[in-house]
Amino acid sequence: MSVHLALDTSSNYLAVALWGDDGVRFERTEDVGRDHAARVPQAFADALDEAGVAWGQLAGVTVGIGPGSYTGIRVGVAAARGLAFALSIPLSGACSLAMVAAQVGVSQGSVRVLRDARRGRVYAAEFAWQDGTLTAVRPPFKAERADLDPVPDGTCVVEDGPPSALWAASPHAIRSEPTPNYLE
């Protein structure tokens, strides 16, 4: 059996999930504030232990690449890179805002995700669900909150919501290079 691990540390949430050949194996999302670095190693161990998965069964790792907290993104990417290197398994990235949109679980329709970027600015992106698949409509960008376009009718807006590491671990995730997206 092969299992895919995903994590996101780009906000105050620490999200970890495992997806196996047989579907969901583990999912946990908790608000850890800025304590990611201290909690990620134990989160990995807990996930594997609770799912009954051995380290050698991991077939890949996906990490949330932002945008979001500079330090949080660095912690997550470093942990994922270290794990992938140690186990000689593939590493990929996933947009952290897409992970939030996936958490909404809207089967049809648009989702606008906003994350506080401080000083009156936000990180934003727009996604659409169609036939159970999430697609990017507008990639992540940084803007003054006051300059955002009005929300179209029928669009779900999520601000500072928790990410879905489970979606990022699943075969349905939109994956990319594991390069941090800081949107400076």
JOJOQUI-V724009 format. One line per field, one symbol per residue. ss: DSSP state (2 for helix, 1 for strand, 0 for the rest). burial: b if it has 24 or more other C-alpha atoms within 12 Angstrom, else e. A space follows every 10 residues. Layout:
ss=???
burial=???
This chain:
ss=0011111100 0011111111 0011111111 1000022222 2222222222 2000222111 1111000002 2222222222 2222222001 1111022222 2222000011 1111111100 1111111111 0011111111 1111222000 0000011110 0000222220 0000010000 0000
burial=eebbbbbbbb bbbbbbbbbb eeebbbbbbb eeeeebbebb eebbeebbee bebebeebbb bbbbbbbbbb bbbbbbbbbb bebbeeeebb bbbbbbbbbb bbbbbbeebb bbbbbbbeee ebbbbbbbbe eebbbbeebb bbeeeeeeee eeeeebbbbb bbbbbbbbbb bebbbeebbb bbee
